[in-house]
C-alpha cells in the first residue's frame, strides 16, 4: 500500500491540531490558520511544528535518493528532492527554536532578571550564574544563544564522521621506541628512554616524530573532535580523547566550562562545591596560542580555534552555510558575554584579572546578525555560496532576522518564475513549505501580508490539484483572505473533470461547507467562470438566422458542458433562484442559435424543485420566471408534435376493425387539437388556455414579448436574443402548425377551418405575429429577403384558400356567398 504523501500528512496534522487546540473566536477549528496556544505549536516533543517535521521524516525515510533518471518506483526520488526535504526539515526546526524564544520572551509573565541587581545582591555569584542572567536579560543575546543551540544540533539523518576506535597512547610510536632502543655497553648505565609526552614532537621538530599509523590517525581524530565540538557534543569529544589514550587532550577541551561553586548564593545551595574552570581566561589564551601556531597541523589549530571562537583560524574549516553562521554567532556571544562580565565587575571578575587575562580577547567581527549574513555574501566556498541563494536557506535567514513579511512578498513575486529557476519536481514541495509557513505563523498569531499569503496559498491549491489531492483543496482555500477562498475554490470546481457525476460534484461542494466557505457564493462563481469562459470560445450569434435543430438530434460535448454547468446551482435551495437566471441565459443562447435540442435538454435537466420555487416567487422584476415558463411552453409544443408522430407510427393495419380505426382517428384528432391549443396558447396567450396559462398574466403581449429593462445586467444582450428567438421560432411554429392542419385535413375536414382561422390570427395587428416573419438583419430589411418567410407563408395561405374553395367553403375569410 502506497505511503501517504507530505501533502496529505501536513493537512492531517494541521487539521488535527486546530481541531484540538483552536481558540474560541471568529475563526473555528475547521480553519487551518486560526490561532492556537503557542505551546501547542512550539512544544519540542509533541507540538504542531514537531509533528510537521515527523511527517517529513516519514517521507525522507521512505524515499530512496537516486541519481538515475530512470526511477524504478514511487519509493525513489532524486538526490535533489531528498536534499530539499532535509532542508525543509531543518528550516522547520529553526522556526520552532526561533519562535519559541521570541514568544516566550514576549510573555508578560516572564521575569528575565537584572544582572546588575543580581551582582549587587549577590557579589559572590559565580560566573555561570551571572552568564545565564546576562543571556536572559538581553533579547539579542538570547536569540543568538538560541540560534547557536539550533546550529549545534545535527540535521536529521546526519552523524559524526566515522573514526576507528583505538585504545592506548600512541601504540605504534611506543612499539617503535621499544624495538629501536640501543643496547647498552657492558658495564654502562642503561640509556635514557626517549620522551613520548604530548609535546615531544614540538620540542624536537626534526626528531623521529610519530610513527606512521599514529601520524595517520591524528588527522581524522582531530577532525572528529572538531566536528563534535562544532555540534556541542563536548562530552562525547572528551570520551573519544580518553579512549584514544589522550586524556590530557580531553582535559584541555573541558577548560571552556565556566565555573560554578555551590553555596555561594541562596540559589546555588545544593550544587556541587566546584565545577568548571576558574582560570578560564588563561585557558582561552592558551587555546588561542595553539590556534595561531603555524607549526601545528591545520586540524589541531582549527579544533582549538573552535573552542574559543577565534574567527581568523576557525572560518577556513567551515564548509557549510550553517558552519559559517555558527562560527560568527558563537564569536559574538563569547565576546558580548566577556564584555558584559567585565562591565559588571564583582568579586570573581576581579579575581579573574589576578589569575590572568587573554589580552587578545577582543571582538574581531562587529555588529549583529545582519553583518553576519552580509559577511557571508562574499564567501567563495561552494557549500556557502550555493546556500545563500537556496530558497530554504533564504527562508532561514529571513526567519532569523525577523523579516518574514519581506520573505513572503519576495516569494510571491517569484511564483510565476519558479518553473524557470527551480526543477519541476522541487516546485511542489517548495510551495507546500511556504504555504504551511504562512499558516503556521498565523496559527501563532503573527502578522502575515495578506496579498502575498493569498498568492502563495493560491499557488498551493494549484499544486494540490496537479498532485491529485482534490479533497484537500477546500480546507486550504478557506485560508485565503478577503473572499478569495470562495473564488479560488470555485476555480477548482470549474476545472473538475467535466464527466464527474452529480454525486461527485455534490461531495466537492460539501467539502467547502465543512471548512466554513460560503457554498452559495462558490456555486455562483463556478457557473459564472464556466459560462464566461465558454462564451468566449463558442460561436457568437450571427445576423443570419440559423436552421432550427430538431430535438431528436444529439448534443455536442460543448453543449453538454454548458448544460451541466447549471448543475452547480441546483444542489442547494439558496441558489435555485440563480439557477433559474443562468438556465434562462444558456437556454436563450441555444435557442438564438436554433439549437432547440440543447435548450430542451437543459430545461429537462433542471430539478422539479425549481418549478416549486416558481410558485413561491411573488416578485419577478426581471421577468425571469416569465421567460422560464415561456420555454416550458415551447417544449410542451415540441412534445405535442412527438405525440402525433408516435400515433402515426402506430397506425392501424387495413385488417384492423372499424372500432380500432375509429379510436385511432379519435386519438389523432385529439393530438392535433392539442398541438393547436398549445401553439395558439403560446402565440396568443389571451385566446386559448393551456398548461400553466392561468399564471401567465405577464405574457398577454405575446410569447417572449415581456419588458426587458436595460438597467439590469446584460439587458441589451438579452433583449436582442429574445427578439432573435421570436423571429426564428414564431414563423416556424406557425408554418409547422399550418402544415399539420393541412396534412390532417384529408382525414379531418374540420382542421381546414382551423388552418383558415390561423391565417386570421397571424394577420391580426394586435397579435404582432406577422412582424416576426421579417428578418431582423439590417442588411436585408429593405430587400426581398427580409420578407422571405412571410412570402413562404403567403404561398401556403394561397394554397389553403384554393383548397377551401375546392372543398366548397363558401364563407372563406368570412365572406358570405
N, C-alpha and C positions, 0 to 999 in steps of 0.2 A: 504494500500500500504506500502510495506516494506521501512524503512528509509535507506538512503544512509549509506554506511559503512565508517569508517575513511579512508580506503584506497582510496575510490573514492573521498571523501571530500578533503583529503590532495592534491590529484592530481589536483583537480579542483582549489583549492586555489593557488597552485604553478603556474599552467598554467595561471591563470588569472593575477597574479601579474607580471609574466615575460612578458606576452603579453603587459601589460600596462606600465611597468617601465623599461624594459631591455634597457641597454645602447647600443649604436651603437658599432659595432666591429665584430671580427670574430665569436663570439657566437651570435646567433639570439634569438629572443623572444621565439622561439619554444623549446629552451633548458632550462630545469628546473634548471640548475645551473649557468646560465650566470649572470654576475654581474649586480646588480641594485643599485640605490641610497640607502644608508643605512637608510635614514629617512623612506623610503617606507617599509623597513623591520622591523624597530625598533619602529615605532610610537606606542605610548601606546594605542591609541584609535583605529586606523584602519590599523596598519602595518601588514606585512605578518605573523610575529610570532603571533600577536594577533588574526589573522584570523585562524591560525592553532589551537590556543587554543580554539577559538569559535567552531571549528569543533569537537574538543574533548568534549567540554561542551555539544554539541548537543547529542553526543553518551552517555555521562555519564548520562544525564537527561533521555534519552530514555530507558536505560537499568536498570533493577531491579536486584540488587545483591541478591543472594540466596546461602545458604549453602547446599541445596539439590543437589544430583547428578542427580535427575530426573527433568530436566527442562521442563516446560510446553510450552515454546515457544521461539521464537527468541529474545524476549524482555527481557529475563532473562540471567544473567551471574553470574559466581561465585563471591564470595567476593574477591578472589584474583585478578580476572580480573578487578573488579571495582576499587580496590586499585591501581592496576598497571596503570589504566587510570588516576587516580588522581595524581599519582606520575609523570607520563609523563607530565601532565598539569602543575604541579609545576616546573618541570625541564625547560619547555619552558619559563615559567615566569621568572625564574632565568636567563636563557640565554639572554633574551631580556634586562633585567636590567644590567647585567654584560657588554654586548657588547655595549649597549648604552653609558655606562660610558667610556669604552675603546676607542671606535671610536670617541666619542665626544672629548675626551682629545687629540686624535691624529690629530684632525683638526688643520691645520696650522693657522687658523684664531682665535683660542682660546687664550684668554688672561687670564691666571689663576691669575695674580696679585702676588704681593710680600707683605707678612705680615710685613717684616722689613721696606720696603719702606713706607708702609701704616702707620705704627705706627710713623715713623719719620715725615711724612707729617701731620698726624692727631693724635697727642698724646692723645687726649681725645676720640678716637674711642671706642665705647662700646665693652664689651666682646663678645656679639652676633655677631657683625660685624666682629671682628677680627677672631673669631672661624670659620666663613664661609670662610674667606680668607685662613686660615690655611688648611682647608679641600681641597679647590680648588687647592692650590699650591703643595700639597703633593699627588702624584699618589696613593700611598699605602693607605693613609687615605681616599682618595676619593673612592677607591674601597671598603674599609671597611664600609664606610658610606652607599654606595650603597647596600652592602650586608645586613647590618642591616635593611635598609629600606625594602628590599625584605623580610627578615625573619620576620619583624613585620606585613607584610600583611597576612591576613588569607587565608589559602588554600581554593580552590573552594569548596563550599557547607559546609564549617565549620562555626560555630557560637560560641559566648561566652557561657560558661556554664550557664544553667538556674539558676535564682535566684528569689526567691519570693520577690515581691515588698512590701516594708514596709516604713511607713511614721511615723516620730516622733522618739524621742530619747529614747532608751531603754524602750519601753512601758511596758513590763512585769515587769521589775525591778521597774519602777515607781509605778505600781499598787501594788506591794508587799510592797513598802515603805509606801504607804498610808494606807494600811489595817493593817499593823503591828505597826503603830505609837502608843506609850504608852499614856494612858490618864493622864493628869497632875493632881497632888494633888490639893485639894481645897486651893485656895489662892496662889498656887505656880506658878512660871513663866512657860510658855509653854516650852516643851522640844525642844532642838535644832534638827531640821530635819537632817536626815543623808545626808552626802555629796555624790552626784552622778556625780561628774565631771569625765572626761575621765580617770583620774589616780587613782580613789578611790580604785580600786582593787589592784593596786601596792603598795599603801601606807599601806593597811591593807590586806596582802595576806591571813590572817586567818579569815577575816571577811566573811559576807554572800555572797559576790561576786555577779555575775549577776544571775538574775532569769533564770529558765530553758529554756524558749523559746529564751530569748536574748542570753544566752550562746550557745545554739544550732545554732542560726543564725550567730554567729560571724565567724565560720569556713567557711561556703560557701560564706559569704560576702568577707572575706579576700582572699579566693581562686579566687573569681570572679575578685576582684581588681587586684590580681597578674596577672591573665590572660589578663586583659585589659591593664595593664602596659607592660606586655610582648609583646603585639601586637601594642604598640604605641598609644593606644586609651585612652590617658590621660584625655581628656575632658569628655569622657563617664565615666571614673572611678570617676572623681570629681562629676559628676551628680549623680551617684549611691550613693556616700557618702552623698550628700545633701538630697537625697530622704530618706535615712536611718536615718536621724536626726543626722548625724555626719559631719557637715560642717567643723569642726576643722580638721578632718582627710583629707578631700578634700584639705584644705589649706596646709597640710603637703605634699600632693602629688604635689602640684603646685610649691613647693620650688626648684625643679630641673631646672626650666626655667632660662636660662641666661638672664641677664637684658640688656635692650637697652633704651637709652634716646634720644629722638628726638631733633634735633637742635644742637647736639654736633659737627657734621661734616656736610659738604655740602651735602653729600649723604643721611643724615638722616633727612633732613628738611621735615617737614610734618608728621613725625612719632609721635605717642603719647608721652607725656613727659616722662613717665617711665613705663617700662614693665619688668617683671621678678624679680629675687631675687638678690639684691646687696650683701647679706650675704650668698651666695650660699655655700661657704666653711664651714661655721658653720652649715648650714643645712645638708651638707654631713656628717659632724662629728656626728650630732645627729642621722641621719639615720643609720650610721654605728654602733652607740652605741645600737640602737634598734635591729639591725640585730644580734648583738653579745650577747644580753641579754638572758641568759638561762632561766630566769623566765617567759619570754613571750612565747606565743604559736608559734609553728613552722610556721604556716601560716602567722602570723604577721611579724615574723623575715624575712621570705623569701620575703614578699612584699617590705619591706624597703631595703633589700639587692638588689632587682631588680632595685630599683630607683638609687642606687649608684654603681651598678655592683660590689658588694662585693662577689667575686667568692667563697670563702670557704662556705659562707652561702647560696649562690644562687644556686650552682650546685646541691645540693640534691633535689631541687624542679624541676629540669629539667628532664623530662621524655623522650623526643624525641631527635633525631639527630639535628633537627632544633633548639630546645631549647638550647642544649649544644653549638652549633655553635654561636647562638645569644649571649649567656652569655659571651663566650670567646672573641668574636669580640667587643662587646659593652665595655667590660672591657678594652680592648686595646685602643679603641678610646678615652674613657674617660681619661685614663692616658696619652696617647700621647698628647691630646689637653691641659691637665693641665700642662704637662711638657713644651710644646712649649709656652704656655701662660706665664709661669714664666720666660722662657728664653728671651722672647721678652721684658718684663718689661712694662713700661708706667705708666701713672698716675693711672689708675684704678686697675692695678695689684698691685701697691704699696698700694693703699687704701685697697685692699682685705687682704693684710698682716696685716694691722692695725685692720681690722674688725674681724680677726680670721681665722686660717687655720686648715685644717684637718691633723693632724700630721701623721695619718695612711694612707694618700692618696698616696700610692706607688703602682707601678705595680707589682702585685704578679706573673702574668704569662708573661714571656718574649717571644720575638720572634714574627714572623708573622704568616701567615695562615698555613704554613707547620707545625709549632709547635702546632697550634690549633688542626689540624686533627690527629697529632701524639699523642697528649694527650688524644684524644677520643678513641684511639685504645684499651685502657685497661678498658674502662667503661663497667661494667657488666650488666647494665640495658638492658632489652630485646629490648626496643624500639631503643636504640642506637647501641647495638651490631649487631642486625639484619640489621639495615640500613647501617652499614659500609661495608657490602658485597652485598647489594641490588644494581642491575645494575643502576637504576635511580639515587640513591644517590651517587654511584661511579661516574656517569657522572656529577652530580652536583659538586662534589668535584674537579674533574679534570677541569671543566669549570672555577670554582673559581680560581684554581691555574694556569690557562692558559696553561694546558697541554693536549689539545685536541688531538694532534698528538699521544701521548702515549695512550690516551683513545681509539682512533680508532685502533691502532695497537694491543692493548690488546684484544679488542672485536673481531677483525678479526681473531686473533689466537684462540679464543674460539668458533667460529662459529660451528665447527664440533662437539663440546662437549655440545652444548646447550641442545640437547634432553636429555642428561643425568643429567643436572643440573637445567633445567627450565621446568616447567609444560608445556605440549603441547599447551594449549590454550593461554599461555603467550608469546610464541616464536614469533608469527606473529606480535603482537603489539610492542614487543621489537625491532625486526629487522626493523620494519617500522620507529620507532623513530630514530634509529641510521642512517638509510638511509637518512631520512629527515634532520637530524643534519648535515650530510655531505653536502647535497645540500644547506642548509641554510647558512652554513659557506662559501661555495664557492660563494653563492649569495652576501655575504658581502665582498667578495674579500679576504677571509682568506685562508691561505695555508692549504691544507689537503693532507696527504700522499696518493699518487695515488694507490699504491698496496692495502693498507687496504681499501680505499674507494671502489675500484673495487670489492673486496671480499664482502663487506657489501652490495653494490648495487646488486651484482650478487645474493646474498642470498635473497634480497628483491624481485628480479624477480621470484625466485622460490616460494616465499610466494604468490605473486600476481597470479601466475599460479595455485597454490594449492587452493587459495580462489576464483578462477573463475573470476578474473579480467584481462582477456586476453587483453582487449582493452587498458590497462594501461602499458603493458609491453614495448611497443616500446618507449614511452616517457621517461621511466626510463633507458632503455638500452642505449638511446642516451647520458646519463650522464656518461657512462663508458669511461675511458680514454685509449689512445694508441690503438685504433682499437678494443677494447674489446666490444664496443657497437654492432657492426655488428656480431661478433662471438656469443655474448650472445643472440641476437635476433634470430639468425639462430638456436641456440639451442632450443629456444622456439618454432620456427616453426617446427623443427624436431619432437617435442613432441606433435604437434597438433593432434587432432582426425584424424586418417587415413581415416575416412569416410567423412571428411569435403568436401564440394563441391568446385569446382574451384573458384566460386564466393567468397566463404568464405576465401579461400587462397589468392585470389587477394586483398581482403579487408585487411587481416592481413599484407600483404606485403606493401600495400599502406600506412598503418599507419607508417611504418618505414620511408617512404619518407617524410611524414609530419613532422617528427622530425629530419630531416637532416641526417638520416643514409643512407649509400650507399646501395641501394636496390640490385644492381647487385652483390656486394660482399656478401650480405646476402643470395641471392638466390643460388649463387655458393657454399657458405659454408654450407647451409642447405642440398643441394644434396650431397655434399662431406660427411657430417656426416651420412646421411641416408645410403648411399651406403657402407661407411666404416663399419658401424655397421652391416648392413645387410649381407655383405660378410663374416663377422666373424661368423655368425650364420647359414648361408645356406650351403648346401653341396659343398665341393670343387670338382674340376674336377678330375675325375678318369682316370687312364691309360686305363681302359676298355672302349670300345666305347659303348655308350648307344643306346637304340632304339629311333627312331625319333617319337616324339609325334605329332599326327595329329592336324592340325589347327582347327579341329572341336571340339577338347576336351576343356573343360572349364578350367579356371585358378584357381590356389590356392590363398589363402589370401596373402601368401608371394609374389607370382608373381605380384599380383595387387599392393602391397605396393611398389615394385621395379619400376613398370611401372609408377605409379603415382608420384614417386619421381622426375621424369624428368619434371613433370608439372611445378615445381617452376621455371624452366629455360625458359619456353615458354611464360611467361607473359609480357616480355618486349623485345624490339628489341636488346638491348645491350647484352643480354645473350643467344641469339639464337645460336651463334657460340659454346658456351659452351654446349648448349642443344644437338647440333649435336655430340659433342665429347662424352658426357655422355650417350646419346642414343646408340651410337655405342658400348660403353663399356658394357652396360646392354644387348643389343641385342647379342653381341658376347658371353657373358656368357650364355645366354639362349640357343643359337644355339649350343654351345660347349657341353651343357647338352642334346642336342636333342630336346629341348623344342621349336619347331617351332611355336606352338600355342602362347606361351608367347611372342616370338620375333616378330611375326606378329602383335599381339595386341599392342605391344609397338610402332612399326613403324606407325601403323594406328592411334595411339593416338596423334601423333605429328601434329602440325598445318601446314596448307598449306604455311604459311609464311616461314617455314623452307626450303621448296623447292624453294621458290622465292629467299631466301638467297643464295642457292647454285649457282644460275645463276649469281650472282654478285661477287662471290669469284674468284679472279684471282690467288691467291697463296694458295697452299694447301700442305705445306712441310711434313705434317704427313699423307697425303692421307686419311684424314677423309671423305672428300666428295666422294672420290672413294669408300671407304668402305660402306658409307651410300647408294650410288646408287647400289652397289652390292647386298645389302639386299633388296632394292626396286625391283631389277630384280628377285631375288629369289622368293619373294612373288607374283610377277607377274606370275611366272610359276605356283605357287600354285593356283592362281585364274583361270589360263587357264585350269587346271585339273578340277576345280569346274564347269567351263562352260561345259566341256564334261559330267560330272556327271549330271548336270541339264538337258542336252539334252537327256541323257539316261532315265531320269525319265519321259520324255515327248514323248517316242517312240510311233509312230502311231499304232493304232489298226489294226488288219488284215482287218477290213472292211473299212479302210481309202482308199482314192482314190490314184491312181498312182502318181498324181501330188503332193499330200501331202507327200507321201513316198519319192518321188524324192527330194522335197525341204528339207525334214528331213535329208536324206542321205547327201545332199549337205552341210547342216549346220554342221553335224557331222564331215565330212571330213575337212571342214574349221577349226573347233575347234581343231581337232587333228593336223592339219598342224600348227595351232597357237602354240600348245604345243611344236611341233618340233622346230619351229622358235625361240621361246623364250628360250628353253633349249639349243639348239645349240649356240644361240647367247650368252648365259651366259657362256657355257663351252669353246667356241672358238669364242670370240668377232669378230675376223677378218673375219670369214666366213659368218655370217648372221646378217643383220641389224635387230634390234628390238627396242622396245620403249626406247628412250634415248641413243641408241647406237652411234648416231653421236657425242656424247660428251664423248666417252669412250676411248680416245686415251691412257689414262694411263693403261687401262686394257688389252692391247694387249697380255700380257703374260698369261692371263687366269684369271678365277674368283678367287678373293681374293689372287692373287699372286703378288700384288704390293710390293714395297720395304718398309720394316719397319726398321727404324733406332733405335738402342738400346739406343741412346743418349737421346731420348725423354722419357717422363715419362711412366713407365710400358711397355717399348718397348719389352723386352724379353717375358713378360707375354702375350702381345698382339700377338706377332709372334707365340707363342705356341698355343694360342687359334685359330688363323686363320688357322693354319695347321690342327688342330683337326676338325674344321668345314669343311674344304675341304674334309678331309678323311671320314667324316661322310655323307656329303650331295652329293658330286660328284658321288660316286658309286650309291647312292640311286636314284639320278636323272636319271642316265644312265639306271639303271635297270627298273625304272618306265616307262621311255620313250620306252625302248625296249619292255616291256610287253604290253604297249598301242598299239604300232605299230603292234605287232604280233596278238593281240586280234582283232584289227580292220581290219587286212589284209584279213580276210574271206570275209568282205564286200567290202573292198577297196584294191584289189591286189597290187596296186602301192605302198602301205605302206610297203610292204615286201622289196621293193628296198631301202626304207629309213632305214629299220632295218639293211640291209646289209651295207648301207653307214655309219650308226652309228658305226658299227664294225670297219670300216676303220678309222673313226675319232678317236675312242678310242685308236686304235693301233698306230696311228701316233706319232712318237717320239716327235715332236715339240709341240704337244698339252699337254704333261705331264699328260694326263688323267689316263692312266693305273697305274701310280705311286700311285694315290690316293686309289687304291684298296688294297694296302698293309697296314697293321696295323702299327701305329706309336709306339706301345709298344715294348720296347727293349726286353722284356721277350719273345715275340712271333715272332720276326722278323726272327729268324733262323728256326722256326718250320713251320709246315704246316698251323697252324692257322694264321700265318702272311699274307698269301695269300688267306684267306678264301673267301673273297668277289670276288676276281678275279676268283677263281675256280667256284664259282656260276655263274659268268658272262660267263665264257668259256663254261659251260654246256649249257647256253642259246644260245651262239654262235653256238654250235654243233646242237642244236635243230633247229635254224633258217636256218642253212645250209642244214639240211635234208629236211626242209620244202621247201626251194628254189629248191632243186633237184626234189622234188616231184612235184613241180609246173612247172618243165621244164625250170628252169632258167639256160640257157647254159653258161651265162657269169658270173657265180658265182665267186666272188672275182676278177673279171676282166680277168678270164681265158677263152679264146675262145674255142669252141668245135672243 
